[in-house]
Amino acid sequence: MKQEITVTGMSCQGCANSVKTNFEKIDEVKSVDIQLEKNLAVLDVENELSKETLQTALADTNYEVV
């Protein structure tokens, strides 16, 4: 199942890679595709993840799930 998440704070490819790496640490996430120009993360997940779970994955970063 695909889940699209808007992530603020990404301004470069390094930012996108950081967000991708953090989301990939979530057990339910199979893959992550970051669309930097749209501030969008597209996750392939087993079950839909809560905003809280997603934000927790970015807790120590400057990025925020909207």
C-alpha positions as CSV (number, residue, x, y, z in Angstrom):
1,M,0.0,0.0,0.0
2,K,1.3,3.5,-0.9
3,Q,1.1,6.3,1.7
4,E,1.9,9.9,0.6
5,I,3.3,12.3,3.3
6,T,4.1,15.9,2.9
7,V,7.3,16.8,4.7
8,T,8.4,20.4,5.3
9,G,12.0,21.5,5.8
10,M,13.6,19.7,2.8
11,S,15.6,22.0,0.6
12,C,18.3,19.8,-1.0
13,Q,19.1,16.2,-2.0
14,G,20.9,15.7,1.3
15,C,17.7,16.6,3.2
16,A,15.7,14.2,1.0
17,N,18.3,11.4,1.8
18,S,18.0,12.1,5.5
19,V,14.2,11.9,5.5
20,K,14.4,8.7,3.4
21,T,16.9,7.1,5.8
22,N,14.8,7.9,8.8
23,F,11.5,6.6,7.3
24,E,13.3,3.4,6.2
25,K,14.0,2.6,9.9
26,I,10.3,2.1,10.5
27,D,9.7,-1.7,10.4
28,E,6.4,-1.5,8.4
29,V,8.1,0.6,5.6
30,K,9.1,-1.5,2.6
31,S,10.5,1.4,0.5
32,V,10.6,5.2,0.3
33,D,10.5,7.5,-2.7
34,I,11.2,11.2,-2.0
35,Q,9.9,13.8,-4.4
36,L,11.9,16.8,-3.3
37,E,10.3,19.4,-5.6
38,K,6.9,18.5,-4.1
39,N,8.0,18.1,-0.5
40,L,6.5,14.6,-0.8
41,A,7.5,11.2,0.6
42,V,5.8,8.2,-0.9
43,L,6.1,5.2,1.3
44,D,5.3,1.6,0.5
45,V,3.9,0.3,3.8
46,E,2.3,-2.9,5.1
47,N,-0.3,-0.8,7.0
48,E,-1.0,2.9,7.0
49,L,1.2,4.7,9.5
50,S,0.0,7.4,11.9
51,K,1.2,10.9,11.7
52,E,2.7,10.4,15.2
53,T,4.7,7.4,14.1
54,L,6.0,9.3,11.1
55,Q,6.9,12.4,13.1
56,T,8.7,10.3,15.7
57,A,10.9,8.9,12.9
58,L,11.9,12.5,12.2
59,A,12.2,13.6,15.8
60,D,15.9,14.5,15.8
61,T,15.8,16.3,12.5
62,N,14.6,19.7,11.2
63,Y,11.9,18.1,9.1
64,E,8.2,17.9,9.9
65,V,5.3,15.8,8.8
66,V,2.3,17.9,7.7
